Amino acid sequence: MIKYLKRGKDVQIRLDEDVKVRQTVENIIKDVEVRGDEAVREYSKKFDNWDPSDFRLSQAEIEKARKSLSAREIEDITFAQKQVRNFAQIQRDSMKDVEVETYPGVILGHKHIPVNAVGCYIPGGKYPLLASAHMSVLTAKVAGVKRIISTAPPFQGVPHPAIVTAMSMAGADEIYVLGGVQAVVAMAVGTQSIAPVDMLVGPGNMFVAEAKRQLYGRVGIDLFAGPTETLVIADESVDGELCAVDLLGQAEHGPTSPAILLTNSEKLARETIAEVERQLAIIPTAAIAKQSWADYGEVIVCDTYEEMLQKADELAFEHVQVMTKDPDYFLNNMTNFGALFLGPRTNVSFGDKVIGTNHTLPTNRNARYTGGLWVGKFLKTCTYQRVLTDEASTTMGEYCSRLCHMENFAGHGEQANIRVRRYGNRPDLAWYEPVAAK
């Protein structure tokens, strides 16, 4: 039996909030489409109180940001980027172009072709998420993207030097200090000063996620990544303090970030609830984490591992931390998750910041059909074909002619027939009639 010791906001309240977000984003998109830079500047002033002479940073400004960091800070960014680059390169190396003779005289193949231009959004209004620069810009670079532009909002009224440095070190070709929906729309549709891109990537708040959803089709996107989610699956092999830390460590992202404990131990569930309240009295980000926990935090108690697995797959959460006696049970059986963090020695923060896997992951149950951002998202797998012999063209043409006839596609059929006439020495073959079977 599955029971809830704590529930979050009513689903209908969340849906009503989504409607307001959609309307706001739709209006901004239309405005930027019509007025371009003028609209972008107005929204930047309105939402971020940011009105520079130029949103794009010069090379001198980028160097100034880098020089303001300590040697230790530069070393830490370098270490994190090395881990992300290494794993992205391993992933890229696993993707091979193919070319095979599938039938005598017929060559089929595919190539992995990088997207030409990518826009990377780096959240940074509330927290300076420089890690997102590693995850998006650097991964696109490993994929071979030719033009990478990157943007982040100002932090406390200025470009955040660590974000700027991380974007530069990751390989961004153009760096802008611009935030929110206006930044995403400007990259997607283009303005007088920003050339449009082919694809948008990067996490963001609910407004940024909605902007990407509405722009999808006009440009490609990595995935629909809204407010962060974390699911802690635990049993009595760990304690309430560890569970509470891992829940609040993600709840602090924002007031709409769900954090759920899923356990087969009511004792651990109650200990965790008490421990959350204790920690909320002392952590510096308590104001945000407390609202998130109150509105979106949940505690679910199951009887068995099987029930926990069933519920976890139903939730299909972005981050899933497994702290049980047998974490491999969930690795081997779970199908819906953005990323798994197995055992108490690892945690979501490692994945967010430094360990090397990508932290841009599916939310809102989108893990049912997609994984997270990786080097393959920046590559188009495009096929090609080559027919080398008259015999192969004739054979394919005969079959194709008859198949087209079954579909009533006369023009398609004639594409096949003309090859049979020319390469099969069948000048008597009638137009738009299927080739007779031998």
LOLUM-464030 format. One record per residue (C-alpha): residue number from 1; x, y, z. Coordinates in nm, 4 decimals, m for minus. Layout:
N
(koldren NUM; (X; Y; Z));
...
This chain:
438
(koldren 1; (0.0000; 0.0000; 0.0000));
(koldren 2; (0.1221; 0.3490; m0.0878));
(koldren 3; (0.0392; 0.6319; 0.1518));
(koldren 4; (0.1341; 0.9989; 0.1764));
(koldren 5; (0.2596; 1.1462; 0.5036));
(koldren 6; (0.2916; 1.4844; 0.3322));
(koldren 7; (0.1471; 1.6215; 0.0087));
(koldren 8; (0.2273; 1.9287; m0.1984));
(koldren 9; (0.0056; 2.1819; m0.3707));
(koldren 10; (m0.3146; 2.0699; m0.5383));
(koldren 11; (m0.2587; 1.9813; m0.9030));
(koldren 12; (m0.5301; 2.2248; m1.0205));
(koldren 13; (m0.3545; 2.5174; m0.8526));
(koldren 14; (m0.0381; 2.4270; m1.0424));
(koldren 15; (m0.2334; 2.4096; m1.3711));
(koldren 16; (m0.3846; 2.7551; m1.3088));
(koldren 17; (m0.0351; 2.8928; m1.2527));
(koldren 18; (0.0796; 2.7338; m1.5793));
(koldren 19; (m0.1899; 2.9221; m1.7718));
(koldren 20; (m0.0629; 3.2566; m1.6436));
(koldren 21; (0.2946; 3.1659; m1.7403));
(koldren 22; (0.1875; 3.0676; m2.0933));
(koldren 23; (0.0075; 3.3965; m2.1507));
(koldren 24; (0.2994; 3.6053; m2.0257));
(koldren 25; (0.5498; 3.4224; m2.2451));
(koldren 26; (0.3277; 3.4392; m2.5534));
(koldren 27; (0.3040; 3.8175; m2.5217));
(koldren 28; (0.6817; 3.8591; m2.4866));
(koldren 29; (0.7499; 3.6421; m2.7922));
(koldren 30; (0.5115; 3.8443; m3.0070));
(koldren 31; (0.6616; 4.1707; m2.8868));
(koldren 32; (1.0227; 4.0673; m2.9557));
(koldren 33; (0.9227; 3.9401; m3.2998));
(koldren 34; (0.7840; 4.2818; m3.3887));
(koldren 35; (1.0164; 4.5240; m3.2107));
(koldren 36; (1.3399; 4.3267; m3.1778));
(koldren 37; (1.6149; 4.4921; m2.9737));
(koldren 38; (1.3826; 4.7658; m2.8490));
(koldren 39; (1.1511; 4.5110; m2.6848));
(koldren 40; (1.4427; 4.3075; m2.5479));
(koldren 41; (1.5857; 4.6176; m2.3830));
(koldren 42; (1.2519; 4.7123; m2.2271));
(koldren 43; (1.2061; 4.3664; m2.0753));
(koldren 44; (1.5643; 4.3640; m1.9521));
(koldren 45; (1.5050; 4.6932; m1.7718));
(koldren 46; (1.1695; 4.5766; m1.6376));
(koldren 47; (1.2717; 4.2318; m1.5085));
(koldren 48; (1.6445; 4.2663; m1.4383));
(koldren 49; (1.6952; 4.6430; m1.4069));
(koldren 50; (1.9687; 4.5973; m1.6670));
(koldren 51; (2.0246; 4.8497; m1.9459));
(koldren 52; (2.3851; 4.8386; m2.0753));
(koldren 53; (2.5033; 5.0109; m2.3913));
(koldren 54; (2.5568; 4.6664; m2.5438));
(koldren 55; (2.4297; 4.3313; m2.4136));
(koldren 56; (2.7196; 4.1509; m2.5798));
(koldren 57; (3.0443; 4.1492; m2.3849));
(koldren 58; (3.3645; 4.2569; m2.5549));
(koldren 59; (3.6813; 4.0511; m2.5294));
(koldren 60; (3.8218; 4.3115; m2.2911));
(koldren 61; (3.5184; 4.2743; m2.0623));
(koldren 62; (3.5550; 3.8964; m2.0696));
(koldren 63; (3.9228; 3.9227; m1.9751));
(koldren 64; (3.8379; 4.1644; m1.6966));
(koldren 65; (3.5908; 3.9124; m1.5532));
(koldren 66; (3.8489; 3.6357; m1.5636));
(koldren 67; (4.1144; 3.8469; m1.3951));
(koldren 68; (3.8769; 3.9235; m1.1084));
(koldren 69; (3.8699; 3.5552; m1.0089));
(koldren 70; (4.1290; 3.3955; m0.7843));
(koldren 71; (4.3676; 3.1247; m0.9031));
(koldren 72; (4.1739; 2.8773; m0.6886));
(koldren 73; (3.8450; 2.9689; m0.8556));
(koldren 74; (3.9964; 2.9315; m1.2017));
(koldren 75; (4.1401; 2.5936; m1.1033));
(koldren 76; (3.8017; 2.4752; m0.9732));
(koldren 77; (3.6264; 2.5761; m1.2976));
(koldren 78; (3.9032; 2.4064; m1.4955));
(koldren 79; (3.8625; 2.0823; m1.2966));
(koldren 80; (3.4850; 2.0747; m1.3433));
(koldren 81; (3.5107; 2.1472; m1.7150));
(koldren 82; (3.7706; 1.8741; m1.7562));
(koldren 83; (3.5289; 1.6172; m1.6105));
(koldren 84; (3.2390; 1.7333; m1.8282));
(koldren 85; (3.4538; 1.7520; m2.1426));
(koldren 86; (3.5977; 1.4066; m2.0805));
(koldren 87; (3.2589; 1.2364; m2.0483));
(koldren 88; (3.1141; 1.4319; m2.3424));
(koldren 89; (3.4089; 1.3212; m2.5574));
(koldren 90; (3.3579; 0.9593; m2.4513));
(koldren 91; (2.9936; 0.9905; m2.5556));
(koldren 92; (3.0890; 1.1527; m2.8879));
(koldren 93; (3.3423; 0.8787; m2.9610));
(koldren 94; (3.0710; 0.6169; m2.9097));
(koldren 95; (2.8719; 0.7628; m3.2002));
(koldren 96; (3.0085; 0.6266; m3.5241));
(koldren 97; (2.9293; 0.7173; m3.8826));
(koldren 98; (2.8296; 0.4058; m4.0755));
(koldren 99; (2.8408; 0.2986; m4.4397));
(koldren 100; (2.7431; m0.0563; m4.5332));
(koldren 101; (2.6463; m0.2565; m4.8408));
(koldren 102; (2.3033; m0.3797; m4.7350));
(koldren 103; (2.2222; m0.5471; m5.0674));
(koldren 104; (2.4552; m0.6239; m5.3598));
(koldren 105; (2.5279; m0.2869; m5.5183));
(koldren 106; (2.3344; m0.0821; m5.2553));
(koldren 107; (2.5257; 0.1345; m5.0108));
(koldren 108; (2.3476; 0.2909; m4.7107));
(koldren 109; (2.5003; 0.5125; m4.4462));
(koldren 110; (2.4510; 0.7807; m4.1878));
(koldren 111; (2.6558; 1.0748; m4.0702));
(koldren 112; (2.6392; 1.2634; m3.7407));
(koldren 113; (2.6332; 1.6310; m3.8405));
(koldren 114; (2.6596; 1.9061; m3.5758));
(koldren 115; (2.3932; 2.1757; m3.5602));
(koldren 116; (2.5347; 2.4979; m3.7084));
(koldren 117; (2.4331; 2.7505; m3.4401));
(koldren 118; (2.3275; 2.6958; m3.0794));
(koldren 119; (2.2056; 2.9379; m2.8133));
(koldren 120; (2.2889; 2.8405; m2.4548));
(koldren 121; (2.0877; 2.9915; m2.1702));
(koldren 122; (2.2662; 3.0020; m1.8353));
(koldren 123; (2.0400; 3.0752; m1.5359));
(koldren 124; (2.1908; 3.3255; m1.2981));
(koldren 125; (1.9413; 3.5729; m1.1568));
(koldren 126; (1.8949; 3.4089; m0.8168));
(koldren 127; (2.2046; 3.1862; m0.8107));
(koldren 128; (2.5040; 3.2256; m1.0450));
(koldren 129; (2.4819; 2.8823; m1.2088));
(koldren 130; (2.8181; 2.8772; m1.3819));
(koldren 131; (2.7945; 2.4962; m1.3978));
(koldren 132; (2.5333; 2.5355; m1.6714));
(koldren 133; (2.8014; 2.6878; m1.8927));
(koldren 134; (3.0011; 2.3652; m1.8710));
(koldren 135; (2.6959; 2.1554; m1.9424));
(koldren 136; (2.5699; 2.3420; m2.2478));
(koldren 137; (2.8501; 2.5429; m2.4100));
(koldren 138; (3.1236; 2.2868; m2.3554));
(koldren 139; (2.9095; 1.9924; m2.4649));
(koldren 140; (2.8105; 2.1763; m2.7832));
(koldren 141; (3.1781; 2.2474; m2.8457));
(koldren 142; (3.2702; 1.8792; m2.8150));
(koldren 143; (2.9901; 1.7993; m3.0611));
(koldren 144; (3.1484; 2.0366; m3.3143));
(koldren 145; (2.8902; 2.3172; m3.3246));
(koldren 146; (3.0340; 2.6033; m3.5326));
(koldren 147; (2.8651; 2.9000; m3.3604));
(koldren 148; (2.7798; 2.8948; m2.9914));
(koldren 149; (2.6248; 3.1971; m2.8264));
(koldren 150; (2.5687; 3.2052; m2.4552));
(koldren 151; (2.3691; 3.4353; m2.2342));
(koldren 152; (2.3079; 3.4801; m1.8625));
(koldren 153; (2.1231; 3.7481; m1.6674));
(koldren 154; (2.3105; 4.0023; m1.4578));
(koldren 155; (2.3726; 3.9001; m1.0994));
(koldren 156; (2.3093; 4.1739; m0.8433));
(koldren 157; (2.3324; 4.4365; m1.1147));
(koldren 158; (2.6518; 4.3266; m1.2941));
(koldren 159; (2.7767; 4.0425; m1.5147));
(koldren 160; (2.8792; 3.7617; m1.2832));
(koldren 161; (3.2544; 3.7127; m1.3393));
(koldren 162; (3.2512; 3.3373; m1.2732));
(koldren 163; (2.9667; 3.2764; m1.5201));
(koldren 164; (3.1360; 3.4914; m1.7845));
(koldren 165; (3.4656; 3.3120; m1.7279));
(koldren 166; (3.3053; 2.9682; m1.7412));
(koldren 167; (3.1274; 3.0531; m2.0681));
(koldren 168; (3.4513; 3.1809; m2.2173));
(koldren 169; (3.6597; 2.8837; m2.0998));
(koldren 170; (3.3939; 2.6452; m2.2315));
(koldren 171; (3.4274; 2.7966; m2.5789));
(koldren 172; (3.1362; 3.0374; m2.6337));
(koldren 173; (3.1805; 3.2463; m2.9495));
(koldren 174; (2.9473; 3.5259; m2.8347));
(koldren 175; (2.8652; 3.6106; m2.4725));
(koldren 176; (2.5662; 3.8231; m2.3729));
(koldren 177; (2.4481; 3.9502; m2.0374));
(koldren 178; (2.0759; 3.9083; m2.0850));
(koldren 179; (1.8251; 3.7053; m1.8901));
(koldren 180; (1.4843; 3.5472; m1.8884));
(koldren 181; (1.2331; 3.4994; m2.1672));
(koldren 182; (1.3680; 3.7986; m2.3578));
(koldren 183; (1.7096; 3.6307; m2.3884));
(koldren 184; (1.5673; 3.3001; m2.5102));
(koldren 185; (1.3382; 3.4683; m2.7634));
(koldren 186; (1.6136; 3.6970; m2.8932));
(koldren 187; (1.8377; 3.3977; m2.9628));
(koldren 188; (1.5580; 3.2020; m3.1287));
(koldren 189; (1.3991; 3.4635; m3.3543));
(koldren 190; (1.6913; 3.7032; m3.3863));
(koldren 191; (1.6978; 4.0791; m3.3459));
(koldren 192; (1.8820; 4.3646; m3.5119));
(koldren 193; (2.1937; 4.2835; m3.3047));
(koldren 194; (2.1636; 3.9085; m3.2410));
(koldren 195; (2.1649; 3.6624; m3.5312));
(koldren 196; (1.9206; 3.3742; m3.4721));
(koldren 197; (2.0324; 3.0247; m3.3786));
(koldren 198; (1.9113; 2.6819; m3.4889));
(koldren 199; (1.8750; 2.5330; m3.1420));
(koldren 200; (1.8205; 2.6450; m2.7814));
(koldren 201; (1.9586; 2.4617; m2.4796));
(koldren 202; (1.9881; 2.5127; m2.1078));
(koldren 203; (1.7707; 2.4992; m1.7965));
(koldren 204; (1.5690; 2.7840; m1.6516));
(koldren 205; (1.2665; 2.8799; m1.4480));
(koldren 206; (0.9083; 2.8078; m1.5542));
(koldren 207; (0.9031; 3.1138; m1.7835));
(koldren 208; (1.2194; 3.0104; m1.9679));
(koldren 209; (1.0919; 2.6531; m1.9986));
(koldren 210; (0.7614; 2.7783; m2.1396));
(koldren 211; (0.9414; 3.0054; m2.3858));
(koldren 212; (1.1371; 2.7082; m2.5165));
(koldren 213; (0.8152; 2.5076; m2.5471));
(koldren 214; (0.6448; 2.7799; m2.7499));
(koldren 215; (0.9503; 2.8326; m2.9713));
(koldren 216; (1.0008; 2.4623; m3.0396));
(koldren 217; (0.9604; 2.3968; m3.4090));
(koldren 218; (1.0935; 2.7347; m3.5072));
(koldren 219; (1.4161; 2.6177; m3.3456));
(koldren 220; (1.5213; 2.2892; m3.1944));
(koldren 221; (1.5514; 2.2525; m2.8191));
(koldren 222; (1.7354; 2.0160; m2.5925));
(koldren 223; (1.4329; 1.9260; m2.3792));
(koldren 224; (1.1660; 2.0828; m2.1624));
(koldren 225; (1.3615; 2.1551; m1.8454));
(koldren 226; (1.1603; 2.3521; m1.5916));
(koldren 227; (1.2073; 2.3904; m1.2166));
(koldren 228; (1.4366; 2.1237; m1.0747));
(koldren 229; (1.2933; 1.8073; m0.9218));
(koldren 230; (1.4495; 1.5593; m0.6830));
(koldren 231; (1.3288; 1.2209; m0.5663));
(koldren 232; (1.5079; 1.0495; m0.2790));
(koldren 233; (1.4448; 0.6755; m0.2639));
(koldren 234; (1.5650; 0.5460; 0.0716));
(koldren 235; (1.5337; 0.2703; 0.3252));
(koldren 236; (1.6649; 0.2314; 0.6796));
(koldren 237; (2.0197; 0.1796; 0.5542));
(koldren 238; (2.0463; 0.5605; 0.5773));
(koldren 239; (1.9227; 0.8188; 0.8260));
(koldren 240; (1.6873; 1.1130; 0.8257));
(koldren 241; (1.9638; 1.3722; 0.8327));
(koldren 242; (2.1110; 1.2532; 0.5021));
(koldren 243; (1.7680; 1.2354; 0.3378));
(koldren 244; (1.6772; 1.5845; 0.4573));
(koldren 245; (2.0042; 1.7340; 0.3313));
(koldren 246; (1.9493; 1.5840; m0.0134));
(koldren 247; (1.5888; 1.7033; m0.0281));
(koldren 248; (1.6616; 2.0598; 0.0822));
(koldren 249; (1.9764; 2.0760; m0.1288));
(koldren 250; (1.7484; 2.0786; m0.4332));
(koldren 251; (1.4456; 2.2533; m0.2811));
(koldren 252; (1.6606; 2.5654; m0.2457));
(koldren 253; (1.6673; 2.6005; m0.6266));
(koldren 254; (1.3371; 2.7848; m0.6201));
(koldren 255; (0.9930; 2.8044; m0.4618));
(koldren 256; (0.8420; 2.5665; m0.7182));
(koldren 257; (1.1009; 2.2871; m0.7009));
(koldren 258; (0.9463; 1.9538; m0.5965));
(koldren 259; (1.1411; 1.7410; m0.3484));
(koldren 260; (0.9982; 1.3994; m0.2597));
(koldren 261; (1.1035; 1.1248; m0.0215));
(koldren 262; (0.9960; 0.7756; m0.1280));
(koldren 263; (1.0628; 0.5101; 0.1347));
(koldren 264; (0.9504; 0.1746; 0.2698));
(koldren 265; (1.0166; 0.2881; 0.6264));
(koldren 266; (0.7623; 0.5036; 0.8076));
(koldren 267; (1.0202; 0.5508; 1.0822));
(koldren 268; (1.2680; 0.7018; 0.8331));
(koldren 269; (0.9885; 0.9106; 0.6802));
(koldren 270; (0.8988; 1.0714; 1.0128));
(koldren 271; (1.2635; 1.1206; 1.1068));
(koldren 272; (1.3213; 1.2960; 0.7742));
(koldren 273; (1.0230; 1.5274; 0.8183));
(koldren 274; (1.1513; 1.6277; 1.1620));
(koldren 275; (1.5040; 1.6709; 1.0287));
(koldren 276; (1.3827; 1.8925; 0.7428));
(koldren 277; (1.2206; 2.1259; 0.9944));
(koldren 278; (1.5412; 2.1346; 1.2017));
(koldren 279; (1.7575; 2.2156; 0.9022));
(koldren 280; (1.5163; 2.4798; 0.7731));
(koldren 281; (1.5876; 2.6723; 1.0923));
(koldren 282; (1.9584; 2.6979; 1.0142));
(koldren 283; (2.0331; 2.6873; 0.6398));
(koldren 284; (2.0994; 3.0257; 0.4733));
(koldren 285; (1.8605; 2.9502; 0.1850));
(koldren 286; (1.5744; 2.8583; 0.4164));
(koldren 287; (1.3360; 3.1240; 0.2818));
(koldren 288; (1.3253; 2.9603; m0.0608));
(koldren 289; (1.3630; 2.6002; 0.0510));
(koldren 290; (1.0874; 2.6356; 0.3121));
(koldren 291; (0.8338; 2.7589; 0.0568));
(koldren 292; (0.9337; 2.4874; m0.1885));
(koldren 293; (0.9027; 2.2180; 0.0777));
(koldren 294; (0.5682; 2.3522; 0.1990));
(koldren 295; (0.4127; 2.3753; m0.1480));
(koldren 296; (0.5853; 2.0973; m0.3416));
(koldren 297; (0.7499; 1.8664; m0.0882));
(koldren 298; (0.6028; 1.5198; m0.0393));
(koldren 299; (0.6737; 1.2113; 0.1718));
(koldren 300; (0.5480; 0.8788; 0.0383));
(koldren 301; (0.5632; 0.5485; 0.2267));
(koldren 302; (0.5408; 0.2137; 0.0497));
(koldren 303; (0.5385; m0.1420; 0.1765));
(koldren 304; (0.7807; m0.2945; m0.0735));
(koldren 305; (1.0629; m0.2200; m0.3142));
(koldren 306; (0.8254; m0.3106; m0.5965));
(koldren 307; (0.5814; m0.0402; m0.4876));
(koldren 308; (0.8663; 0.2095; m0.4614));
(koldren 309; (0.9766; 0.1210; m0.8140));
(koldren 310; (0.6221; 0.1548; m0.9459));
(koldren 311; (0.5790; 0.4971; m0.7853));
(koldren 312; (0.9219; 0.6189; m0.8956));
(koldren 313; (0.8527; 0.5296; m1.2588));
(koldren 314; (0.5130; 0.6982; m1.2354));
(koldren 315; (0.6720; 1.0192; m1.1025));
(koldren 316; (0.9448; 1.0085; m1.3738));
(koldren 317; (1.1550; 1.2671; m1.1885));
(koldren 318; (1.4546; 1.4628; m1.3091));
(koldren 319; (1.6965; 1.3618; m1.0309));
(koldren 320; (1.6579; 1.0296; m0.8518));
(koldren 321; (1.8854; 0.9634; m0.5564));
(koldren 322; (1.8816; 0.5996; m0.4495));
(koldren 323; (2.0044; 0.5257; m0.0972));
(koldren 324; (1.8951; 0.1685; m0.0299));
(koldren 325; (2.0604; m0.1604; 0.0560));
(koldren 326; (2.0421; m0.2609; m0.3105));
(koldren 327; (2.0589; 0.0488; m0.5330));
(koldren 328; (2.1248; m0.1702; m0.8382));
(koldren 329; (1.7656; m0.2948; m0.8127));
(koldren 330; (1.6531; 0.0512; m0.9239));
(koldren 331; (1.9348; 0.0882; m1.1806));
(koldren 332; (1.8320; m0.2400; m1.3418));
(koldren 333; (1.4569; m0.1891; m1.3262));
(koldren 334; (1.3711; 0.1821; m1.3384));
(koldren 335; (1.2792; 0.3156; m1.6826));
(koldren 336; (1.1708; 0.6763; m1.6184));
(koldren 337; (1.4342; 0.9124; m1.4767));
(koldren 338; (1.6570; 1.1973; m1.5850));
(koldren 339; (1.9655; 1.0843; m1.3939));
(koldren 340; (2.0290; 0.8293; m1.1198));
(koldren 341; (2.2577; 0.8879; m0.8222));
(koldren 342; (2.3342; 0.5509; m0.6711));
(koldren 343; (2.4331; 0.5057; m0.3074));
(koldren 344; (2.4936; 0.7510; m0.0230));
(koldren 345; (2.8460; 0.8447; m0.1382));
(koldren 346; (2.7124; 1.0366; m0.4392));
(koldren 347; (2.4406; 1.2978; m0.4618));
(koldren 348; (2.2627; 1.5313; m0.7020));
(koldren 349; (2.4997; 1.8172; m0.6261));
(koldren 350; (2.7932; 1.6152; m0.7607));
(koldren 351; (2.6040; 1.5733; m1.0868));
(koldren 352; (2.4972; 1.9366; m1.0913));
(koldren 353; (2.8448; 2.0773; m1.0480));
(koldren 354; (3.1455; 1.8590; m1.1076));
(koldren 355; (3.1334; 1.4846; m1.1632));
(koldren 356; (3.1000; 1.4981; m1.5426));
(koldren 357; (2.7463; 1.3900; m1.6357));
(koldren 358; (2.5208; 1.6608; m1.7737));
(koldren 359; (2.2855; 1.8388; m1.5346));
(koldren 360; (2.0308; 1.9604; m1.7912));
(koldren 361; (1.7639; 1.6955; m1.7458));
(koldren 362; (1.3942; 1.6344; m1.8231));
(koldren 363; (1.1303; 1.7545; m1.5764));
(koldren 364; (0.7489; 1.7404; m1.5621));
(koldren 365; (0.7478; 1.3640; m1.6322));
(koldren 366; (0.9242; 1.4133; m1.9644));
(koldren 367; (1.1714; 1.1449; m1.8561));
(koldren 368; (0.9085; 0.9005; m1.9850));
(koldren 369; (1.0326; 0.9714; m2.3384));
(koldren 370; (1.3693; 1.1480; m2.3265));
(koldren 371; (1.6968; 1.1560; m2.1426));
(koldren 372; (1.8951; 1.4672; m2.0604));
(koldren 373; (2.1228; 1.6942; m2.2577));
(koldren 374; (2.4280; 1.5181; m2.3992));
(koldren 375; (2.6625; 1.5543; m2.6924));
(koldren 376; (2.4229; 1.3616; m2.9169));
(koldren 377; (2.1542; 1.6303; m2.8803));
(koldren 378; (2.3714; 1.8648; m3.0858));
(koldren 379; (2.4125; 1.6134; m3.3682));
(koldren 380; (2.1750; 1.5393; m3.6537));
(koldren 381; (2.1956; 1.1772; m3.7626));
(koldren 382; (2.1397; 1.2055; m4.1380));
(koldren 383; (2.1189; 0.9136; m4.3782));
(koldren 384; (2.2348; 0.8758; m4.7381));
(koldren 385; (2.2206; 0.6089; m5.0069));
(koldren 386; (2.4171; 0.5116; m5.3149));
(koldren 387; (2.3280; 0.2537; m5.5836));
(koldren 388; (2.6385; 0.1270; m5.7610));
(koldren 389; (2.5172; m0.1180; m6.0256));
(koldren 390; (2.2556; m0.1418; m6.2988));
(koldren 391; (2.1388; m0.4704; m6.1493));
(koldren 392; (2.0779; m0.3170; m5.8050));
(koldren 393; (1.8924; m0.0168; m5.9493));
(koldren 394; (1.6747; m0.2506; m6.1562));
(koldren 395; (1.5900; m0.4786; m5.8633));
(koldren 396; (1.5063; m0.1922; m5.6301));
(koldren 397; (1.3097; m0.0257; m5.9099));
(koldren 398; (1.0954; m0.3327; m5.9754));
(koldren 399; (0.9981; m0.3728; m5.6115));
(koldren 400; (0.9486; 0.0018; m5.5667));
(koldren 401; (0.7259; 0.0225; m5.8762));
(koldren 402; (0.4848; m0.2370; m5.7461));
(koldren 403; (0.4823; m0.0951; m5.3922));
(koldren 404; (0.4030; 0.2529; m5.5263));
(koldren 405; (0.1166; 0.1084; m5.7301));
(koldren 406; (m0.0345; m0.0375; m5.4115));
(koldren 407; (m0.0310; 0.3146; m5.2655));
(koldren 408; (m0.1698; 0.4770; m5.5842));
(koldren 409; (0.1436; 0.6916; m5.6210));
(koldren 410; (0.1866; 0.7053; m5.9974));
(koldren 411; (0.4602; 0.9680; m5.9943));
(koldren 412; (0.6584; 0.7783; m5.7351));
(koldren 413; (0.6147; 0.4652; m5.9444));
(koldren 414; (0.7489; 0.6356; m6.2540));
(koldren 415; (1.0636; 0.7328; m6.0628));
(koldren 416; (1.1187; 0.3594; m6.0235));
(koldren 417; (1.0044; 0.2637; m6.3726));
(koldren 418; (1.2439; 0.4942; m6.5535));
(koldren 419; (1.5354; 0.3302; m6.3744));
(koldren 420; (1.4079; m0.0143; m6.4744));
(koldren 421; (1.3782; 0.0983; m6.8404));
(koldren 422; (1.7259; 0.2512; m6.8469));
(koldren 423; (1.9293; 0.0219; m6.6264));
(koldren 424; (1.7323; m0.2999; m6.6768));
(koldren 425; (1.7138; m0.2721; m7.0555));
(koldren 426; (1.3338; m0.2660; m7.0542));
(koldren 427; (1.2432; 0.0021; m7.3131));
(koldren 428; (0.9014; m0.1593; m7.3583));
(koldren 429; (0.7988; m0.0898; m6.9979));
(koldren 430; (0.4881; 0.1327; m6.9877));
(koldren 431; (0.4762; 0.4628; m6.8039));
(koldren 432; (0.2941; 0.4714; m6.4718));
(koldren 433; (0.2259; 0.0972; m6.4728));
(koldren 434; (0.3778; m0.1356; m6.2164));
(koldren 435; (0.6567; m0.3651; m6.3268));
(koldren 436; (0.5129; m0.7125; m6.3670));
(koldren 437; (0.6441; m0.9700; m6.1249));
(koldren 438; (0.8679; m1.2305; m6.2789));
